[in-house]
Every structure is written in C-alpha cells, then in structure tokens.
C-alpha cells in the first residue's frame, strides 16, 4: 500500500526517473480518491460528525448523543453531534448527501427524512441513491393524545366524537411532512373520520392549544407524551406500537382498539453519503451493533421510549423500501400535499 504522504525520490536518470514520478503520482491519486484504500485503512483518522436533522432536545437528538458517546469510546475519535433542523429534516439530510464520502460525516436518519418526505415533495437529495446505509438504530412508539377538554376515554369515543363534529377534528404535528403528521393521517383514514391538520415546528409548541382544546388530538413521542399526560395537560388514549410499552404498560395499543396492522412508530438509522468505502461501512456497522448490545445504552434508549435495533446495512435498506411504500400509500389515499 502506498503511504498517504508519498516519499519524493531524488531525481534519477532515464527510465528510473520516469518510473519514480509514476509511483509518486499513483500514490497521490490513490490517497485523494474518495473511498480509496488508504482512506478506508486509516479510518477513523479524524473526528466523526453525526448530523441530526432536527433541533436539540428532541428524541432524535437524544438518541444520537447516547450513541455518539459509545461510538467515541469504541473508535477512539471524538463524535460531534450537529443539529441541522428545518424542512421536516430535509435540510440536515441534504447536508450529509452532499458531504464528502470520507468517513467523517453521517446522518441520524428517520422515517421522516427517508420514508415520508420523498413521497411528498421534490427534494434536493435522493433517499436511496445519495446515501450509504450503515445500520438501523432504534424504533420508538408515538402516543395518541387528546385534549383534556374532550369528554372521551377511549379511541372508540374519539372516533364517535369525530363523526358528530361538522368539519371533523383538528390534529397537530411537529411539522408538515413529518412522521407524526402521517401517523395521524393514517389513523384518520383507518377510522374513516375527517381531520384538519395544524402543523407546528415541534410537538411542544402545540401543547397550549392541545391543552385548551383548540387542537383535538395529536400523535407524538412516548417520552414527551407521558409527562404531559401525568401533568394533566393532555389525555393519553393509546400507543402506536404493535406491543404495549414497558414505560406505560397500562396504555393499550391502537391494534387492541381495533386498528389491525396499525404501526405508529418512528425509526432511526445511521447513514453516510453515497460512495462510502465498503470497509468503512463494515467497520462502522460493527461498532454500531456493539454499542447497541451494550446494556447501558439499551437502558438509556429505553428511558427515551426507544428500542435498540441494529442489524446489517441490507436490513436498513429493506426498512427504507418497505416503509416508503407504506407511507406512499397513505399519502396517495389521503391526497396529502405540503407546501414546496
């Protein structure tokens, strides 16, 4: 293997001088090529940056920081978390799609950035071609919350109320095109009720309106929803995951309420830009899966309402394809559009 700082030989006569020049040029080219052997063999040789496409303090940010701490310890390089919020995650995703594939920049991708947005509007990135899958990170359930001003105690009560309301019910979300927007749309389609969508930048911004009844219901992260329910600011009716959560074992699932096959979870994954060296992918996948098996990380994830996943890059690619098809169907059925 050529060293990344090629040794300049002393001038030699004739063919020897030409051959030495060839060797130097070849070594320089190899080191400069993205994904070249030298780059892959030395990885990681610099700090690692994980871009979170949402603001600080949310569930995506929390999971990235927990994972980043473990990866920093195992790789021997600092892991920097960079929040690049905006456009339902598209701004952060675009930043990573355009980053050099040198093994220093990755994305904490979500259902919103890779399974929902590509079916809602034109993007400056391709969710499959512009990224290299590394590994699934976690999945987290969202909770169906209603305003405490509503006289409902079950999901059935909520659906019945919607049928009597002219204009249907109003629901909030953490933004146009986010997975919380689409989960509520899926719920409305399955229930056969009319709804009006009121987007906010974050779930917490919608809390005053949800509490006082200007907004009727919303889906949001279990970690955010449960404290609000315990404080009496919202009423939790059901959880969107296939199984009940250990964080709220008494909270029934939407499937138990008759919504067969309903899946109101958000997934999180690690991705790099396209063109990433297979060796870097393999090494980082190994580090990620080791971190996700760590009992301390799993306990921290559980406190965030998330279940550690892991697996191969192929597992992640399949998840993106399958979930994309599901949300494309919800979008088409509901005729859902968002501002460009």
Secondary structure as GFF3:
##gff-version 3
##sequence-region A 1 340
A	DSSP	alpha_helix	14	32	.	.	.	ID=ss1
A	DSSP	alpha_helix	37	42	.	.	.	ID=ss2
A	DSSP	beta_strand	48	52	.	.	.	ID=ss3
A	DSSP	alpha_helix	59	75	.	.	.	ID=ss4
A	DSSP	beta_strand	79	83	.	.	.	ID=ss5
A	DSSP	three_ten_helix	87	89	.	.	.	ID=ss6
A	DSSP	alpha_helix	90	97	.	.	.	ID=ss7
A	DSSP	beta_strand	105	110	.	.	.	ID=ss8
A	DSSP	alpha_helix	111	111	.	.	.	ID=ss9
A	DSSP	pi_helix	112	116	.	.	.	ID=ss10
A	DSSP	three_ten_helix	117	119	.	.	.	ID=ss11
A	DSSP	beta_strand	131	146	.	.	.	ID=ss12
A	DSSP	alpha_helix	155	164	.	.	.	ID=ss13
A	DSSP	beta_strand	169	173	.	.	.	ID=ss14
A	DSSP	alpha_helix	179	191	.	.	.	ID=ss15
A	DSSP	beta_strand	195	199	.	.	.	ID=ss16
A	DSSP	alpha_helix	203	212	.	.	.	ID=ss17
A	DSSP	beta_strand	217	221	.	.	.	ID=ss18
A	DSSP	alpha_helix	222	230	.	.	.	ID=ss19
A	DSSP	beta_strand	235	239	.	.	.	ID=ss20
A	DSSP	beta_strand	265	273	.	.	.	ID=ss21
A	DSSP	alpha_helix	278	292	.	.	.	ID=ss22
A	DSSP	alpha_helix	295	303	.	.	.	ID=ss23
A	DSSP	beta_strand	306	308	.	.	.	ID=ss24
A	DSSP	alpha_helix	313	334	.	.	.	ID=ss25
###
